[in-house]
Amino acid sequence: MNLALKAQTQMNDLLVYATEPDHAPTQVFASVILSVCRGAIDPPGYCLGLDRAAFMDLLAQHFPAAHDVLSDALDARGSPDRVDEFNDLLALILEHRNDDSQQTKWLAYALASGCMGNDRLYVDMGFPDRSVLSGLLEQHFTALYRRNIDGAMKWKKFFYKQLCERADVQLCPAPSCQVCHEYSICFALEV
């Protein structure tokens, strides 16, 4: 079995290593870590955009027995040319967090990591549908959630629009969207 397939098989069982497998943030972390292992998203840093020590802290808290499962699958990775983009997204998300807990900070890293993929954000994060992503944002990043009035705009497009507004850029497509098979859906006229 090749390393990528082995990692995916083991990651599918990541929740068996979880201290609280039914805990929503734990499920988010498991899903996004799997997306990194599959290559669906490519955040800078070790994993989820975190450095190795911070990622090991996340594992110790949520998946204490998973270190051996992940040690071969996750190396320093990510596109160095997207570090600034990742950091801008992370800053935006962190500015809107509901609390200063470590868990919420890690969720912000998971969201920014998801933006490093080529599909819709909820798909890149490994969620079954958009409502999971919307619920995460509403619960942990309420102010940002409310800015996307009635969820009218797709989340990744919304995040990049927020960054463009900060930079006073008028036309701002999300990166990699042009290669997505659902480009026409996301960039259709909003009603």
C-alpha positions in Angstrom: 0.0 0.0 0.0 1.5 3.4 -0.9 2.0 6.0 1.7 -0.8 8.3 0.6 -3.3 5.5 0.5 -2.1 4.2 3.9 -2.4 7.6 5.4 -5.9 8.1 4.0 -7.0 4.7 5.4 -5.5 5.5 8.8 -6.9 9.0 8.8 -10.4 7.6 8.1 -10.0 6.1 11.5 -8.6 9.2 13.1 -11.6 9.6 15.3 -10.9 6.3 17.1 -7.8 8.1 18.5 -9.9 11.1 19.7 -10.5 11.9 23.3 -14.0 13.1 22.4 -14.9 11.8 19.0 -18.4 13.4 19.2 -17.0 16.8 19.9 -17.7 19.1 16.9 -14.2 20.8 16.9 -12.5 17.4 17.1 -14.5 16.3 14.1 -13.5 19.5 12.2 -9.8 18.9 13.0 -10.1 15.2 11.9 -11.8 16.2 8.6 -9.3 19.0 7.8 -6.3 16.8 8.7 -7.6 14.2 6.3 -8.0 16.8 3.6 -4.3 17.8 4.1 -3.3 14.1 3.9 -5.3 13.6 0.7 -3.7 16.7 -0.8 -7.0 18.4 -1.2 -5.6 21.4 0.6 -2.1 22.6 0.9 -1.6 25.1 3.8 1.8 26.4 4.6 3.5 25.0 7.7 3.5 21.6 9.1 -0.3 20.9 9.1 -3.2 23.3 9.2 -0.7 26.1 8.8 0.6 25.4 12.3 4.2 24.9 13.1 5.2 21.4 14.2 5.0 22.1 18.0 1.6 23.7 17.8 0.3 20.9 15.7 1.6 18.3 18.2 -0.2 20.3 20.9 -3.5 20.0 18.9 -2.9 16.2 18.5 -2.1 15.8 22.2 -5.3 17.5 23.2 -7.7 15.9 20.6 -5.9 12.8 19.3 -3.3 11.8 21.8 -2.6 8.3 20.4 -2.5 9.5 16.7 1.1 10.7 16.6 2.4 7.5 15.2 -0.4 7.3 12.6 0.4 10.8 11.4 4.2 10.9 11.7 4.9 9.4 8.2 1.9 11.2 6.5 2.6 14.8 7.5 5.8 16.6 6.8 6.5 20.2 6.4 4.5 21.1 3.3 2.5 23.9 1.7 3.1 26.4 -1.0 5.6 29.0 0.2 4.2 31.5 -2.3 0.9 31.4 -0.5 2.1 32.2 3.0 1.1 35.8 2.8 -2.4 34.9 1.5 -2.8 32.3 4.3 -1.7 34.8 6.9 -4.1 37.4 5.6 -7.0 34.9 5.7 -6.0 33.8 9.2 -5.8 37.3 10.5 -9.3 38.0 9.1 -10.8 34.9 10.7 -9.0 35.5 14.1 -10.3 39.0 14.3 -13.8 37.7 14.3 -13.4 34.8 16.8 -15.9 34.7 19.7 -13.2 33.9 22.3 -9.5 33.7 22.8 -9.4 29.9 23.5 -6.7 27.8 21.9 -9.4 25.6 20.3 -11.0 28.6 18.5 -7.5 29.7 17.3 -7.0 26.2 15.9 -10.4 26.3 14.2 -9.3 29.6 12.6 -6.2 27.8 11.3 -8.4 25.0 10.0 -10.6 27.5 8.1 -7.7 29.3 6.6 -6.2 26.0 5.6 -9.4 25.0 3.8 -9.1 28.2 1.7 -5.8 26.7 0.3 -7.8 24.1 -1.8 -9.3 24.3 -5.3 -12.9 23.5 -4.5 -15.7 25.0 -2.4 -14.5 25.6 1.1 -16.8 23.0 2.8 -15.6 20.4 0.2 -12.0 21.2 0.7 -12.4 20.9 4.5 -14.0 17.5 4.0 -17.5 18.4 5.3 -20.6 16.7 3.9 -22.4 19.9 3.1 -22.2 23.7 3.5 -24.4 23.8 6.6 -21.6 22.2 8.6 -19.3 25.0 7.7 -21.9 27.7 8.3 -22.7 26.2 11.7 -19.0 26.3 12.6 -18.7 29.9 11.6 -21.9 30.9 13.4 -20.8 29.2 16.6 -17.2 30.3 16.7 -16.9 33.3 14.4 -20.3 34.9 14.7 -19.5 38.4 13.6 -17.9 37.1 10.4 -20.8 34.8 9.9 -23.3 37.7 10.2 -21.4 39.8 7.7 -22.3 37.3 5.0 -25.9 38.4 5.0 -28.2 35.4 4.9 -25.2 33.3 3.7 -25.8 34.8 0.3 -22.2 34.4 -0.9 -20.2 31.2 -0.9 -17.8 31.2 2.1 -14.5 31.2 0.3 -15.6 33.9 -2.1 -16.9 35.9 0.9 -13.5 35.6 2.7 -11.6 36.8 -0.3 -14.1 39.6 -0.9 -13.4 40.7 2.7 -9.7 40.8 2.1 -10.2 42.7 -1.1 -12.4 45.3 0.6 -9.6 45.8 3.2 -7.1 46.4 0.4 -9.6 48.6 -1.5 -9.5 46.3 -4.5 -12.6 46.5 -6.7 -12.5 43.2 -8.6 -11.4 40.2 -6.6 -11.9 36.6 -7.7 -10.9 33.9 -5.2 -7.7 32.2 -6.2 -8.0 28.8 -7.9 -11.7 29.2 -8.5 -11.2 29.4 -12.2 -10.1 25.7 -12.2 -13.1 24.5 -10.2 -15.7 22.5 -12.0 -18.4 24.6 -10.3 -17.0 28.0 -11.2 -20.3 29.0 -12.9 -22.3 28.2 -9.8 -20.2 30.1 -7.4 -19.8 33.2 -9.7 -23.4 33.3 -10.9 -25.3 36.4 -10.2 -26.3 36.6 -6.5 -30.1 36.9 -5.9 
